[in-house]
């Protein structure tokens, strides 16, 4: 049994079946990629996993607990964090302040800056945020305003904001979307470093096959809302059904 178990999940929007009887098991401390063409149901599935959508049928269990019916911040407190397709940061705050905010959310569920309870509390949170920025190689940018960062650094900052909460599962929604190849490769290297240095599981939605095959240990291919095949990257590459449905196409 994986740390994340999706069983018989279905979701309709009016007459459109976005997901149909989806089953997915993500093993702990692995990188599991979910790929497929546009309309395959990837984003719908991700929104189910983070509590933004409730499926019509089926169950989603994280470490033996249901995520269904929980608010997004409650799912976050369970140990699940999400990196969005467009980096979700506080543009008018500094890099350091951005990483401090999730420390408050981890403690009391309030995703905002507020007064420190004690001097020791302030020192602890500042030090934790500074260490996190060191871990993602952004220690030289901590006083910069987040809006002034490059897209690659904004992505790196968002990952720091997620990781400072010490999640057990990191969900990544096209983390290299819109990036130049150099930033894409830097993001791949960062994710590899995160995986090697932490007890963390990753589930990644991504159209860039270079990213998928650089990171994933297991791949699920969705087609028209249902899993087409799940296998290792090596077997996925040559799978005839995958080649026919999706793999090798530049677009998503």
Secondary structure, DSSP 8 states (H G I E B T S, - for coil): --SEEEEEEEEEETTEEEEEEEEEEE-TT-EEEEE--TTSSHHHHHHHHTTSS--SEEEEEETTEE-TT--HHHHHHHTEEEE-SS----TTSBHHHHHHHHHHHHHHS--S----SSHHHHHHHHHHHHHHHHHTT-GGGTTSBGGGS-HHHHHHHHHHHHHTT--SEEEEESTTTT--HHHHHHHHHHHHHHHHHS--EEEEE-S-HHHHHHH-SEEEEEETTEEEEEE-HHHHHT-HHHHHHTTT-S--
